[in-house]
Amino acid sequence: MMTATVTRRVESSATLATEASSLSSSSSAGNICYDSLSSNRRFSPSRPSPSHNGNKFAIVRIFFFFVYIICMIAGGLLFGRSKYHRNLNSNNNVRDDTSNMRHDIVEHFKPEKRTVVLSPPPLYMDSRNDIDRRTSNLRASLLGLERRHRHGDTNNDKPAPLRWAVLGAGRIAHDFTSALVSSGCTVTAVVAMHNYNGEKHLSALYRAESFAKTFSIPNYYGTYEELAQDKNVDIVYVATTNQNHLNPTLLMLQSGKNVLVEKPTAVTYEEAKLMYDEAHKRGLFLMTNHWTRFFPLVKYLRTTFLELQSSPMDAVSAASETTPSFLSVRRWKSHLSHPRHYNLGKVLAMHGDFGFPTALDPSDRFLNRTLGGGVTLDVGCYLVELALLAAYDHHQSGNTDDAAIVGGKRRRKLSSNELQPDQVTATGHGMYNGLEFPVDVESSFSIRWGGKNYGIWNGECDVDANGGDMTATSLSSAKRRGCHLAPSSRQALSDDSDSAFDDEFTMLASFQASFRRPSTFEVEYVFENGRVVLRGPGNCPNEMTIYEHEQFGLLKRETTASFKLPTVDFSPFGRSNYPRAEGFIYVIDRIEECMAKKGIPGLSDDSSMRGSGCLELEENSIEEQLSTVEITERVLKEMNYFG
């Protein structure tokens, strides 16, 4: 049984092999067709293979499919290109419309920009020197080569030249004397700073001699007393270090000499008050060299912006034609090429940053406490002075019923208390490159006018509804705060109390000063409707930018105004130590003009003439000078400068 099964399997295998071999031979001949319908699996060489025609049709279908795809792609590209161009043109039109609209909007809000170069009034010394050049003997007198009698000279109506002396031979004295000599002023003597020590005296004498040779000054001394006894000196410029202003100034005043003292007037208010009291008692001229106030740009700032309801043309409508001054309409009108009225409103805030890196030298006056060093006394007082400009001009522009005509303008005598701020806050330190110095190397301080001593009201009305017994000040404060007042209390208030509230000066000033970093030296005044920026250096500016704003702060107009500085040749005396040192001429010119027109105080021995002549310049009132010292001292006390 098993044998038979194996035999059949072998036969089947043989049969399959035979059929495979025949199929292979037939396939090679190309006429083989498999008959799937036949049950015996026979091959018919006469019938074609069905897969042969299918392959042809498949190739054709693939070909037309690719043609169709190519046509679709080409059509899509053509249609898309056309649509793209249509959209592009449409987008370009929209973009053009949007661009035009944006341009119109930008142009609408774009501020108008103007640049104005203003010519200051001519200097008094320019006209004086033009006349003197035509007369050799007068010119020689101005140069100090000749002397004519200062009393009883009836042959010449021209006033005798003002005779200057310089006390101090340092950096600032060099620049100021350069301006004096270059402008044709008479400098007769010089003395260098000393400490009443034998060795220091000789050193001071040598330095004074060297200084005198540089500027061709005929006399030089080794002690202050020798200068005080010189009868050929009318006014002394005190240029010693900060801590040494009091004694030389008092000595010169007691010797009958007028004094121009370099800023700061003194380290403390008490010292400054002693100096001005002595000048007042002897009827002499004493002024701090706050030269910033005399720059034409600062005068323009005051008459145009800081004084209420004023403009360059109408700020001084009451000016006298016979007594020209820095506020005179006649002088400004002929030299302002682009006068216009700016409606900036009241000044509300102020910002300033004065800084420069000084040398790390403890012996230099900047970082030496015994020499009155510190950044606040050096440049911080400039910022205080510029803030006081706004306070002083505001008070002068307000109630002037009791004012007198001074220099062609109604001026009211103010007390230093009226100019004092309601609050002064300050902080500072003495660190510089890892070293600590006993002075303020960097300081930050703010000054607030307005708000009394409390600053911000707590929102409570401490007022009796029935009125009660209240002072006028309490009633005014209650009305200002909108508190309810009884009829009797309302009657107690004057009718003009509302206007008094409106005219109250309110300003917040924030300043920084530094000895260890540079700064822009710019000062910004912020008004109700704009800003005014004094471009650096702000302590001797000749350019400002005026920003006029609309409601919500939109900038409407931007104007750059500048003044040309005087041309001064310092080359014969060496390089100047401070920027724009030629600006000292503005101070010198005003003193020379005032002394020539009003007389030199102390020149006459007649006691009845005491207190006559030029005692004060309106650009730099005594109240402002004392207030500058007092506020600066408050800043120093806040920083614990005095210990």
Secondary structure, 3 states (H helix, E strand, C coil): CHHHHHHHHHHHHHHHHHHHHHHHHHHHHCCCCECCCCCCCCECCCCCCHHHHHHHHHHHHHHHHHHHHHHHHHHHHHHHHHHHHHHHHHHHHHHHHHHHHHHHHHHHHCCEEEEEEECCCCCHHHHHHHHHHCCHHHHHHHCCCCCCCCCCCCCCCCCCCCEEEEECCCHHHHHHHHHHHHCCCEEEEEECCCCCCHHHHHHHHHHHHHHHHHHCCCEEECCHHHHHCCCCCCEEEECCCHHHCHHHHHHHHHCCCEEEECCCCCCCHHHHHHHHHHHHHHCCCEEECCHHHHCHHHHHHHHHHHCCCCCCCCCCCCCCCCCCCCCCHHHHHCCCCCCCCCCCCCEEEEEEEEECCCCCCCCCCCCCHHHCCCHHHHHHHHHHHHHHHHHHHHHHHCCCCCCEEECCEEECCCCHHHHCCCEEEEEEECEECCEECCCCCEEEEEEEECCCCCCCCCCCCCCCCCCCCCCHHHHHHHHHCCCCCCHHHHHHCCCCHHHHHHHCCCEEEEEEEECCCCCCCCEEEEECCEEEEECCCCCCCCEEEEEEECHHHCEEEEEEEEECCCCCCCHHHCCCCCCCHHHHHHHHHHHHHHHHHHCCCCCCCCHHHCCCCCCCECCECHHHHHHHHHHHHHHHHHCCCCC
